[in-house]
Amino acid sequence: MASDNPALIRVEVAYARPDEQVIIPVEVETGATMEQVILQSRIQERFPNLDLKTAKVGVFGKLSKLSATVRAGDRVEIYRPLLADPKAVRKKRAAEGKQMRKGGGDLEPNDG
């Protein structure tokens, strides 16, 4: 899908679910917004439950706005909402695991 038109740039749109991941290459006009790129990729035809009004988006892991302009080579990522709060998951995992001791050591002071 190479283009001789200098006003066009190549970007990718990425979306992942636990069961499926897709990266769609897209050629867009220079100055296109993230929203325009996503719509042009037609990814919502493949994932009809994808709601751009509520989905967070970014470029290479950095959050951005739908109105942000993309640059050649960008990977526009559409993020799913988290199923669980990461802090709560870590707390639960720690509570189920070994109790940590203050100082982390078993030796008594002046042992040796």
Helices and strands as residue ranges (DSSP letters): E 8-17, E 20-29, H 34-41, H 43-46, E 56-59, E 62-64, E 75-79, H 86-96
